[in-house]
Amino acid sequence: MDSTSFPPEQIYRSRDNLELDLDYYAAIGGYKWIIRRSNYIEHAARWKILYSCNQFRKGCQFSINVAETRSGWVIRHRTEARFYTHNHPTEPGLQPSQPPSQLQRSPSPVQSKLRQWEKQLEILEGLQQLLEEEDLEGELERQLERELEREPEPERQLEKQLPTCSKCHLEGHRRGAKKCTLRDRSSSPIAIAGS
């Protein structure tokens, strides 16, 4: 393992600065860091975080401990040799001479949303300018007026079909209704033959 790709033990004033340096050293070594475990110690009101290689599920134990202290964030190396080496090939990316400021960090979700809104606002402003320049707005208003001037087509009124009685087969009522002339008569063949 190249010592230039392993972050030195030092104190950082903010977690952002710490993660910027971690990303820098990971880019040099050709790996990526993930937070494997984080614990909030309530009585001390501080965080302890274990950063590991993103290949830890494949058995890579390359990792460091980071702790929040009163003076800032501290990187603490793990003592065993297995935590200093990768179990997989790495492809170095950046040259060690490049400063961390040259790394492209992924934007936070808030920054991404803000950029998205800015792009949408630019598009809307561009459309508004086009409308003003080409007088498309006036054309749209004229089309709307023409549509409103047209007489509406007479709507078809659906004729409501009257129900048909299943006993007397007349329209206007259902079986068992008071209007039905055969309401009280039985439909059995014996009753019909007896009448």
C-alpha positions in Angstrom: 0.0 0.0 0.0 1.3 3.4 -1.0 1.6 5.6 2.0 0.5 8.6 -0.1 -3.0 7.1 -0.4 -3.5 6.7 3.3 -4.7 9.8 5.2 -2.4 11.0 7.9 -3.5 11.2 11.5 -4.4 14.8 12.1 -7.1 17.1 13.4 -9.6 18.8 11.1 -11.8 21.8 12.1 -14.9 20.5 10.2 -16.2 17.2 9.0 -16.4 18.7 5.5 -12.7 19.3 5.5 -12.0 15.8 6.8 -14.2 14.2 4.1 -12.5 16.4 1.4 -9.1 15.0 2.5 -10.5 11.4 2.7 -11.8 11.7 -0.8 -8.5 13.1 -2.0 -6.5 10.2 -0.5 -9.0 7.7 -1.8 -8.7 9.2 -5.3 -4.9 8.8 -5.1 -5.2 5.2 -4.1 -8.0 4.3 -6.5 -10.6 3.3 -3.9 -13.6 4.9 -2.3 -14.6 5.5 1.3 -18.0 4.6 2.8 -19.2 5.0 6.3 -19.4 1.5 7.7 -20.5 2.4 11.2 -21.3 5.6 13.1 -22.0 6.0 16.7 -23.2 9.0 18.6 -21.9 9.0 22.2 -24.6 10.9 24.1 -22.7 11.5 27.4 -19.9 13.1 25.4 -22.1 14.6 22.7 -19.7 13.5 20.0 -19.5 11.1 17.0 -17.3 8.2 16.3 -17.2 7.0 12.7 -15.6 4.0 11.0 -14.7 4.7 7.4 -14.0 1.6 5.3 -13.1 0.8 1.7 -16.3 0.4 -0.4 -15.2 -3.3 -1.1 -15.6 -4.3 2.6 -18.5 -6.7 1.7 -16.0 -8.6 -0.4 -13.6 -8.9 2.5 -11.5 -5.7 2.3 -10.7 -4.5 5.8 -8.9 -1.3 4.8 -10.4 1.2 7.3 -9.8 4.1 9.7 -11.5 5.5 12.7 -12.6 9.1 12.9 -13.7 10.8 16.2 -15.2 14.1 17.0 -13.3 15.9 19.7 -13.6 19.4 21.3 -10.9 20.7 19.0 -12.4 19.1 15.8 -12.4 15.8 13.9 -9.5 13.4 14.4 -8.3 10.6 12.1 -7.0 7.6 14.1 -5.4 4.7 12.3 -6.3 1.2 13.4 -3.3 -0.7 14.8 -3.4 -4.1 13.0 -1.8 -4.5 9.6 -4.9 -5.9 7.9 -6.6 -2.5 8.2 -3.7 -0.9 6.2 -4.1 -3.1 3.0 -6.7 -3.8 0.4 -7.5 -7.4 -0.6 -8.3 -6.3 -4.1 -6.4 -4.5 -6.9 -6.7 -0.7 -6.9 -6.1 1.6 -9.8 -4.4 4.9 -8.7 -6.3 7.9 -10.0 -4.9 11.3 -9.0 -1.2 12.1 -8.7 -0.2 13.0 -5.1 0.9 16.5 -6.2 -2.7 17.6 -7.0 -4.3 19.5 -4.1 -7.7 18.4 -2.7 -9.3 21.5 -4.2 -9.1 19.9 -7.6 -11.3 17.0 -6.6 -14.9 17.1 -7.9 -17.1 16.5 -4.9 -20.7 15.4 -5.5 -23.1 18.2 -4.5 -25.4 17.9 -1.6 -29.1 17.2 -2.3 -29.9 20.8 -1.4 -27.3 22.1 -3.8 -28.6 19.8 -6.5 -32.2 21.0 -6.0 -31.1 24.6 -6.1 -29.2 24.1 -9.4 -32.3 22.3 -10.8 -34.5 25.3 -9.8 -32.0 27.8 -11.3 -32.1 25.9 -14.6 -35.9 25.8 -14.6 -36.0 29.5 -13.9 -33.6 30.2 -16.8 -35.8 28.2 -19.1 -38.9 30.1 -18.0 -37.2 33.4 -18.4 -36.1 32.4 -21.9 -39.6 31.4 -22.8 -41.0 34.6 -21.4 -38.5 36.6 -23.5 -39.5 34.6 -26.6 -43.2 35.4 -26.0 -42.5 39.1 -25.6 -40.3 39.2 -28.7 -42.5 37.2 -31.1 -45.8 38.4 -29.6 -46.9 34.8 -29.2 -48.9 35.9 -26.2 -51.1 38.1 -28.3 -51.6 35.3 -30.8 -52.7 33.0 -28.0 -55.2 35.5 -26.8 -56.7 36.0 -30.3 -57.1 32.2 -30.6 -58.8 32.0 -27.3 -61.2 34.8 -28.3 -62.0 33.0 -31.5 -62.8 29.8 -29.6 -65.1 31.7 -27.3 -66.9 33.4 -30.2 -67.9 30.1 -31.7 -71.3 29.0 -30.8 -71.2 25.8 -28.8 -72.6 22.7 -30.6 -75.9 21.6 -29.2 -75.3 18.8 -26.8 -76.9 15.5 -27.3 -79.3 14.7 -24.6 -79.2 11.1 -23.9 -82.7 9.7 -23.8 -83.2 7.9 -20.6 -84.6 4.4 -21.3 -87.6 3.5 -19.2 -87.4 0.2 -17.3 -89.3 -2.8 -18.6 -91.3 -5.0 -16.2 -90.2 -8.6 -16.4 -93.7 -9.9 -15.5 -96.1 -7.9 -17.8 -93.4 -6.8 -20.2 -94.6 -3.2 -20.3 -92.3 -0.2 -20.2 -92.4 2.4 -17.4 -92.1 0.2 -14.3 -90.3 -2.7 -12.8 -91.6 -6.1 -11.6 -93.3 -5.7 -8.2 -94.2 -2.0 -8.8 -97.7 -0.8 -7.9 -98.3 0.1 -11.5 -97.8 -3.5 -12.7 -101.2 -5.1 -13.5 -99.8 -8.6 -12.8 -98.2 -7.7 -9.5 -100.4 -9.8 -7.2 -100.7 -12.7 -9.6 -98.4 -15.7 -9.3 -96.3 -16.7 -12.2 -96.6 -20.4 -11.6 -98.3 -22.5 -14.2 -100.8 -23.9 -11.7 -102.1 -20.5 -10.7 -102.4 -19.5 -14.4 -104.3 -22.7 -15.3 -106.7 -22.2 -12.3 -107.7 -18.7 -13.3 
